[in-house]
Amino acid sequence: MTEKIKTYKDIDKTILKALPNPSEQAYEIKIKIPECTFLGVKNQPDFATIYITFYPGKKIIELKSLKFYICHLRDIVVSYERLINIIYEHMMEVYEPERLRIVMICNPRGGISSKLTIDSDWKERGGEEKYRDWPVHDDVWEVVI
C-alpha cells in the first residue's frame, strides 16, 4: 500500500488554538521556534528557526497548540516560501492580532541559507505601516553549519 504524500494543502490550521487575552493593554510577545522541520519540494528534510513577533488583539497564542502545529509539518512536502505564507495566513485567521511578524531562517541547503520575513504592518500585506520599525528591524540572522 502506498502512503499518500502530504502537501501544503494538508496543513491543518485547526490545530492552532487561541486563548482570551488577559490584558487590554498593548504589549508584544516574542516566540522562538528553534526546531521547525518539514519536507522540501524534493522530499528531503528542511530545517528552520522561526521567530514570531506578536501584538495581541483579543486573543493570544496557546503555545502548546503552536508546538503541535509545528510538529505536524514534519511530513508535509512544501517549499519554505509557501510555508511562511501559510503559517502567516493561519495565524492571522486564528488569532486576529494587531500585528504579526514572522522571520524564518532556513538552514543551509547546497551551501546557501535563506531568510524570509513577513510583517502584517507592511502596506503590501494590508497594514498601515504605523510601527515603522520594520525597515530597520534587526532580526537575528544565524547560520547553522
Secondary structure per residue as TSV (DSSP state, phi and psi in degrees):
chain	resnum	aa	ss	phi	psi
A	1	M	-	360.0	131.9
A	2	T	-	-89.5	132.6
A	3	E	-	-80.5	136.2
A	4	K	-	-68.0	133.5
A	5	I	-	-77.6	127.6
A	6	K	E	-88.8	133.6
A	7	T	E	-118.2	-176.4
A	8	Y	G	-55.6	-26.4
A	9	K	G	-67.4	-17.6
A	10	D	G	-93.5	1.1
A	11	I	-	-71.0	124.4
A	12	D	-	-103.4	104.5
A	13	K	G	-72.2	-15.0
A	14	T	G	-69.1	-11.3
A	15	I	G	-67.3	-32.6
A	16	L	-	-71.5	128.6
A	17	K	-	-119.8	145.7
A	18	A	E	-110.4	151.0
A	19	L	E	-118.8	153.3
A	20	P	E	-64.5	140.0
A	21	N	-	-69.7	121.6
A	22	P	S	-77.1	-2.5
A	23	S	-	-134.8	144.5
A	24	E	S	-95.2	-2.1
A	25	Q	S	-81.1	155.1
A	26	A	-	-75.7	135.9
A	27	Y	-	-159.2	166.7
A	28	E	-	-118.8	138.6
A	29	I	E	-115.4	130.6
A	30	K	E	-115.4	132.4
A	31	I	E	-127.6	135.0
A	32	K	E	-117.1	127.7
A	33	I	E	-114.5	96.8
A	34	P	E	-79.5	-10.5
A	35	E	E	-131.5	66.6
A	36	C	E	-93.7	122.1
A	37	T	E	-124.4	136.3
A	38	F	E	-151.5	172.0
A	39	L	E	-99.1	125.4
A	40	G	-	-68.5	175.0
A	41	V	T	-64.1	-17.4
A	42	K	T	-94.8	16.0
A	43	N	S	62.4	28.9
A	44	Q	-	-110.1	146.2
A	45	P	E	-65.7	136.9
A	46	D	E	-116.1	149.3
A	47	F	E	-129.0	140.3
A	48	A	E	-148.1	157.1
A	49	T	E	-108.0	132.4
A	50	I	E	-114.8	131.6
A	51	Y	E	-112.8	126.7
A	52	I	E	-118.2	128.4
A	53	T	E	-111.8	123.0
A	54	F	E	-130.7	121.6
A	55	Y	E	-105.6	105.4
A	56	P	-	-70.7	150.5
A	57	G	S	-98.6	-116.8
A	58	K	S	-85.0	-10.2
A	59	K	E	-125.6	152.3
A	60	I	E	-123.7	168.5
A	61	I	E	-83.8	128.2
A	62	E	-	-79.8	111.1
A	63	L	H	-62.5	-33.8
A	64	K	H	-61.6	-41.7
A	65	S	H	-70.0	-33.7
A	66	L	H	-63.5	-41.0
A	67	K	H	-60.7	-46.0
A	68	F	H	-63.9	-38.4
A	69	Y	H	-61.9	-46.2
A	70	I	H	-66.7	-42.3
A	71	C	H	-61.7	-33.3
A	72	H	G	-64.0	-18.5
A	73	L	G	-78.7	-12.4
A	74	R	G	-58.3	-27.7
A	75	D	G	-116.4	25.1
A	76	I	E	-99.5	129.4
A	77	V	E	-89.9	115.9
A	78	V	-	-160.6	146.6
A	79	S	-	-77.4	152.6
A	80	Y	H	-70.1	-25.0
A	81	E	H	-65.2	-41.4
A	82	R	H	-73.2	-38.1
A	83	L	H	-61.9	-45.6
A	84	I	H	-62.3	-36.4
A	85	N	H	-68.6	-38.5
A	86	I	H	-67.3	-45.5
A	87	I	H	-58.6	-45.4
A	88	Y	H	-58.1	-51.2
A	89	E	H	-61.2	-43.1
A	90	H	H	-64.1	-43.9
A	91	M	H	-66.8	-38.3
A	92	M	H	-63.1	-43.0
A	93	E	H	-66.7	-45.2
A	94	V	H	-76.5	-41.4
A	95	Y	H	-102.9	-18.8
A	96	E	-	46.1	54.6
A	97	P	-	-74.2	161.6
A	98	E	S	-67.3	-35.3
A	99	R	E	-154.3	143.4
A	100	L	E	-139.3	126.6
A	101	R	E	-126.2	128.9
A	102	I	E	-124.0	129.2
A	103	V	E	-120.2	128.8
A	104	M	E	-122.3	116.3
A	105	I	E	-107.2	113.3
A	106	C	E	-93.2	136.0
A	107	N	E	-61.4	156.4
A	108	P	E	-57.5	138.7
A	109	R	E	-131.0	117.6
A	110	G	T	65.3	27.8
A	111	G	T	83.6	5.5
A	112	I	E	-122.1	129.0
A	113	S	E	-98.7	155.8
A	114	S	E	-133.1	146.0
A	115	K	E	-129.6	123.5
A	116	L	E	-118.6	144.4
A	117	T	E	-138.9	139.8
A	118	I	E	-134.0	137.3
A	119	D	E	-135.5	125.7
A	120	S	T	-65.9	-13.7
A	121	D	T	-77.2	-17.8
A	122	W	S	-64.0	137.5
A	123	K	G	-56.9	-38.3
A	124	E	G	-62.4	-21.5
A	125	R	G	-101.5	11.9
A	126	G	T	90.0	4.7
A	127	G	-	-80.7	173.5
A	128	E	-	-100.4	-4.2
A	129	E	-	53.0	41.3
A	130	K	-	-84.8	-19.8
A	131	Y	S	-84.6	-34.3
A	132	R	-	57.3	14.2
A	133	D	-	-93.4	-16.5
A	134	W	G	-68.3	-28.9
A	135	P	G	-64.4	-26.1
A	136	V	G	-117.9	15.4
A	137	H	-	-61.1	126.8
A	138	D	-	-104.0	79.6
A	139	D	-	-71.0	157.5
A	140	V	-	-68.5	133.1
A	141	W	-	-127.6	110.2
A	142	E	-	-131.8	146.5
A	143	V	-	-118.9	126.6
A	144	V	-	-97.7	123.1
A	145	I	-	-112.7	360.0
